[in-house]
Every structure is written in C-alpha cells, then in structure tokens.
Amino acid sequence: MRYTRLAPTSRAAHSFAAVATVAVLAASLTACSDSADPAAPTETTAANSALAGEVTALSQAQQAYTVPTETLPDVSSLAGKTVYYIPVTAQSPQFAVTQKALTAALTAVGVKIQVCDGKATPTDISACVNQAVNARAGAIITDAIPYGLAANAFDAAQTAGVPLVNTNQLPNQNKPASKTLAYIPASGAAMQVALAKWVTLNSNGNGRVLINQGTDGPAPAVFVAAGKETYARTAPAARSPSMRSRRPTSP
C-alpha cells in the first residue's frame, strides 16, 4: 500500500499582470511507498497507458512561460507612478521571486515599486492598502490575499480611484472585475489535478492520500475539491483522500 502526503495548497503558480508578472504558486510533494497490495484492483492497461502519457507530459520541465503580447497604450504616461506590491506575507520566499520579476517589469516602463508586507493579518494588509491610497499610488497588486480578508480596505482603495489587481487567489463572486478591479486567479486546482494523476499512476490506483488543506481563505477548498474529483475518476479503487485542516500561523 502506498502513502502520499500532499503539501498545503493555499499558496500556489506563476501568473502575469497587465503591467508585469505577478503571482506565485508553490507546492511540494513527498512520497514513500512499500510493495503494492497485489489483491487490490488496478487500472486497465489502456487507462494506465493514457494516464502515463498525461503524467509524462505534465512532468516535462517548462522551457519558458507564455507572457501577454498585447500592446499597452500610452505606457509613457505611467512614468513616475508608484505601484504597491502587497504579498500576504514577506516571510514566504516565493514572493521575493515575484517581487524581483515585478520590479524589473515596472522599472522597464519607468514605474516605481513599493513593497508592503501584509504579515498574514487583516490589520496589516489593510494598513498597507491604506498606505498606498494615502500615497496616491498608481495601482495596488496583492498576492495570495483573499478579497474578504481586507474587503473594506480594498473597497476604499477603489473608491479613491486606485486600481487593484488581486492575484494568486480566486475571484470574489460578490466583487466582479471592473475598471478598478482585476483578478489573476491562482492555478491551484490544476496543480491538484496534476498531483492526483501522478499519485494514481504511482500507486497503481490503490493509494491512500492525506491532503493538508489550508483554512486561510476559500481557495484551498476549491483546489482540493478538484483533486478529489480527479481521484474519484482516475482511481475509483483507491481510498478516499483524508482531509486535515491547517490553520494559518503568524510568521
């Protein structure tokens, strides 16, 4: 019987903003196994072959990321503006990667960047947003922050005319995209689907899975649901994934 532990899914994937690259997804996968249970049912040879092909394709290293190619009008008018980048917490190293790429992209068009650490608390995130508004920022880019975690501050920023780009999360259905609000969703669901296919193939459809799901926003539950649906479809003989919630902790 094989046992696989999947890491939390509340942080996750590279995406790209209209003016720069701005999102991060990180995940890890550790696996340990002993000999498979010979009595357990297995996938058919044809199904295994098709699944193996999918997993092989998913496992290939990506040579380059596809970036937007459309022309941004009147970019010169942005020169001298300041964009605030607010990661949910600066303690996670993946946000430093985004910050570096974002800085390079913005600097190329004469736009300054100001980073404000959200410190994984609604109070600090709201303070960062308010700071950006008071500084008359050209725009605010948030990273991995659910809209509901600082809804009042996000609303106030837009009312003040400061555009907000909410990245690396799921769009809030009660706050549709507008002239002052844009979303770049996280790709955590695709990640969980890919992991589920790998685990199914690796365990011959008989694995036991423990998913450590975060509780710091609505996104993890959506991501995990996509993974569980994939297990049900590709490995019906496997045990249902066990769930364990993980509460966020302050850095």
C-alpha positions as CSV (number, residue, x, y, z in Angstrom):
1,M,0.0,0.0,0.0
2,R,1.3,3.4,-0.9
3,Y,1.1,6.5,1.2
4,T,1.5,10.0,-0.2
5,R,1.4,13.3,1.6
6,L,0.5,16.4,-0.3
7,A,1.6,19.8,0.9
8,P,-0.8,22.7,1.6
9,T,-2.4,24.3,-1.4
10,S,-3.1,27.8,-0.2
11,R,0.0,29.2,-1.9
12,A,0.4,28.5,-5.3
13,A,1.7,29.2,-9.6
14,H,3.1,31.9,-11.6
15,S,0.7,34.3,-13.4
16,F,1.1,37.6,-15.2
17,A,-0.4,41.0,-14.5
18,A,-1.3,43.6,-17.3
19,V,1.8,45.6,-16.4
20,A,4.0,42.8,-15.1
21,T,4.4,39.3,-13.9
22,V,2.8,39.0,-10.5
23,A,1.8,35.7,-9.0
24,V,3.3,32.7,-7.3
25,L,2.3,29.2,-6.6
26,A,4.4,26.8,-4.7
27,A,3.8,23.2,-3.8
28,S,5.7,20.2,-2.8
29,L,5.2,16.5,-3.0
30,T,6.8,13.8,-0.9
31,A,6.1,10.2,-1.5
32,C,7.1,7.0,0.3
33,S,5.9,3.5,-0.6
34,D,6.3,-0.2,0.1
35,S,5.2,-3.0,-2.1
36,A,1.7,-2.6,-3.7
37,D,-1.2,-4.7,-2.4
38,P,-1.5,-7.5,-5.0
39,A,-5.1,-8.1,-4.1
40,A,-6.2,-4.5,-4.8
41,P,-8.0,-3.7,-8.1
42,T,-5.9,-1.9,-10.7
43,E,-6.5,0.4,-13.7
44,T,-6.8,-1.3,-17.1
45,T,-3.6,-1.4,-19.3
46,A,-5.1,1.1,-21.7
47,A,-6.2,3.5,-19.0
48,N,-2.7,3.2,-17.3
49,S,-1.1,3.9,-20.7
50,A,-3.2,7.1,-21.3
51,L,-2.6,8.3,-17.7
52,A,1.1,7.6,-18.0
53,G,1.2,9.8,-21.1
54,E,-0.5,12.6,-19.3
55,V,1.8,12.4,-16.3
56,T,4.9,12.3,-18.6
57,A,3.6,15.5,-20.4
58,L,2.9,17.2,-17.0
59,S,6.4,16.3,-15.7
60,Q,8.3,17.9,-18.5
61,A,10.3,21.0,-17.5
62,Q,8.7,24.2,-18.9
63,Q,11.3,26.0,-21.0
64,A,9.5,29.3,-20.9
65,Y,6.4,31.0,-19.7
66,T,3.8,32.4,-22.1
67,V,3.6,36.1,-21.5
68,P,1.0,38.6,-22.7
69,T,1.8,40.1,-26.1
70,E,-0.8,42.8,-26.5
71,T,0.4,46.4,-26.7
72,L,-0.3,48.6,-23.7
73,P,-1.4,52.0,-24.9
74,D,0.2,55.2,-23.6
75,V,2.7,53.5,-21.4
76,S,4.8,56.7,-21.2
77,S,2.0,58.3,-19.1
78,L,2.8,55.8,-16.3
79,A,6.4,57.0,-15.8
80,G,7.0,58.2,-12.3
81,K,3.9,56.4,-10.9
82,T,4.3,54.0,-7.9
83,V,2.8,50.6,-7.7
84,Y,2.3,49.0,-4.3
85,Y,3.0,45.2,-4.2
86,I,1.4,43.6,-1.1
87,P,2.2,39.9,-0.6
88,V,0.2,38.1,2.1
89,T,3.5,37.7,4.0
90,A,7.0,38.6,3.1
91,Q,8.2,35.5,5.1
92,S,7.5,33.1,2.3
93,P,10.4,33.1,-0.2
94,Q,8.3,32.7,-3.3
95,F,7.0,36.2,-3.0
96,A,10.6,37.5,-3.3
97,V,10.7,35.8,-6.7
98,T,7.6,37.7,-7.8
99,Q,8.9,40.9,-6.4
100,K,12.1,40.7,-8.4
101,A,10.3,40.0,-11.7
102,L,7.7,42.7,-11.0
103,T,10.4,45.2,-10.2
104,A,12.2,44.5,-13.4
105,A,9.0,44.8,-15.5
106,L,7.8,48.0,-13.8
107,T,11.2,49.6,-13.9
108,A,11.4,49.0,-17.7
109,V,8.5,51.4,-18.2
110,G,9.6,54.0,-15.6
111,V,7.3,52.8,-12.8
112,K,8.4,52.6,-9.2
113,I,7.5,49.8,-6.9
114,Q,6.8,49.9,-3.2
115,V,6.6,46.6,-1.2
116,C,4.5,46.4,1.9
117,D,4.4,43.2,4.0
118,G,0.9,42.0,4.7
119,K,2.2,39.9,7.6
120,A,-0.7,37.5,7.1
121,T,-3.1,39.6,9.2
122,P,-6.2,41.6,8.1
123,T,-4.9,44.6,10.1
124,D,-1.5,44.8,8.4
125,I,-2.9,44.1,5.0
126,S,-5.5,46.9,5.4
127,A,-2.7,49.2,6.7
128,C,-0.7,48.5,3.6
129,V,-3.7,49.3,1.3
130,N,-4.4,52.5,3.2
131,Q,-0.8,53.5,2.9
132,A,-1.0,53.0,-0.8
133,V,-4.1,55.1,-1.0
134,N,-2.6,57.9,1.1
135,A,0.5,57.9,-1.1
136,R,-1.7,58.2,-4.2
137,A,-0.3,55.0,-5.7
138,G,-0.8,54.3,-9.4
139,A,-2.1,50.8,-8.6
140,I,-2.1,48.1,-5.9
141,I,-1.1,44.5,-6.6
142,T,-2.0,42.0,-3.9
143,D,-0.6,38.5,-3.8
144,A,-2.3,35.5,-2.3
145,I,-4.8,37.6,-0.3
146,P,-8.5,36.7,-0.4
147,Y,-10.6,39.7,-1.1
148,G,-12.6,39.1,2.0
149,L,-9.6,39.3,4.2
150,A,-9.4,43.1,3.7
151,A,-12.6,43.8,1.9
152,N,-13.2,47.3,3.4
153,A,-9.7,48.5,2.6
154,F,-10.0,47.0,-1.0
155,D,-13.3,48.8,-1.5
156,A,-12.0,52.0,-0.1
157,A,-9.0,52.0,-2.4
158,Q,-11.2,51.6,-5.5
159,T,-13.5,54.3,-4.3
160,A,-10.4,56.5,-4.0
161,G,-9.6,55.7,-7.6
162,V,-6.6,53.4,-7.0
163,P,-6.9,50.3,-9.2
164,L,-6.5,47.0,-7.5
165,V,-5.1,43.8,-9.1
166,N,-5.9,40.8,-6.9
167,T,-3.6,37.9,-7.8
168,N,-2.9,34.3,-6.7
169,Q,-6.4,33.7,-5.3
170,L,-9.9,33.1,-6.6
171,P,-12.1,35.9,-7.9
172,N,-14.7,37.0,-5.3
173,Q,-18.1,36.4,-6.8
174,N,-19.5,39.3,-4.9
175,K,-16.9,41.7,-6.2
176,P,-16.8,41.3,-10.0
177,A,-14.0,42.7,-12.1
178,S,-14.4,46.3,-13.1
179,K,-12.4,49.3,-14.3
180,T,-10.7,49.4,-10.9
181,L,-10.6,45.7,-10.1
182,A,-8.8,42.9,-11.9
183,Y,-8.1,39.3,-11.0
184,I,-5.4,36.9,-11.9
185,P,-6.6,33.6,-10.3
186,A,-4.3,31.0,-8.8
187,S,-3.8,27.8,-10.6
188,G,-4.1,25.6,-7.5
189,A,-6.9,23.5,-9.0
190,A,-4.7,22.5,-12.0
191,M,-1.9,21.7,-9.6
192,Q,-4.1,19.4,-7.5
193,V,-5.4,17.6,-10.6
194,A,-1.8,17.0,-11.8
195,L,-0.7,15.7,-8.4
196,A,-3.8,13.4,-8.3
197,K,-2.8,11.9,-11.7
198,W,0.7,11.4,-10.6
199,V,-0.3,9.7,-7.3
200,T,-2.8,7.5,-9.1
201,L,-0.2,6.3,-11.6
202,N,2.5,5.9,-8.9
203,S,0.2,3.8,-6.7
204,N,-1.4,1.9,-9.5
205,G,-4.8,3.3,-8.5
206,N,-4.7,2.0,-4.9
207,G,-3.0,4.8,-3.0
208,R,-4.0,6.3,0.3
209,V,-3.8,10.2,0.3
210,L,-3.6,12.7,3.1
211,I,-4.2,16.3,2.0
212,N,-3.2,19.0,4.4
213,Q,-5.7,21.7,3.4
214,G,-5.2,25.3,4.5
215,T,-8.0,27.3,6.1
216,D,-6.8,30.8,5.4
217,G,-9.3,31.5,2.6
218,P,-11.8,30.0,0.3
219,A,-9.3,28.9,-2.4
220,P,-7.8,25.8,-0.8
221,A,-11.1,24.1,-0.6
222,V,-11.8,24.7,-4.3
223,F,-8.3,23.4,-5.2
224,V,-8.6,20.3,-3.1
225,A,-12.1,19.5,-4.5
226,A,-10.6,19.5,-8.0
227,G,-8.0,17.0,-6.8
228,K,-10.6,14.8,-5.1
229,E,-12.8,14.7,-8.2
230,T,-9.7,13.5,-10.2
231,Y,-9.0,10.7,-7.7
232,A,-12.6,9.6,-7.9
233,R,-12.4,9.5,-11.7
234,T,-8.9,8.0,-12.2
235,A,-8.6,5.8,-9.1
236,P,-12.1,4.6,-8.1
237,A,-10.5,1.7,-6.2
238,A,-8.3,4.0,-4.0
239,R,-9.3,5.0,-0.5
240,S,-11.0,8.4,-0.3
241,P,-8.5,11.2,0.4
242,S,-8.3,12.0,4.1
243,M,-8.6,15.7,5.0
244,R,-6.8,17.6,7.7
245,S,-7.2,21.3,8.1
246,R,-4.3,23.6,8.7
247,R,-4.9,26.9,10.4
248,P,-2.6,29.8,9.3
249,T,0.0,30.9,11.8
250,S,1.5,34.3,12.2
251,P,5.1,34.5,11.0
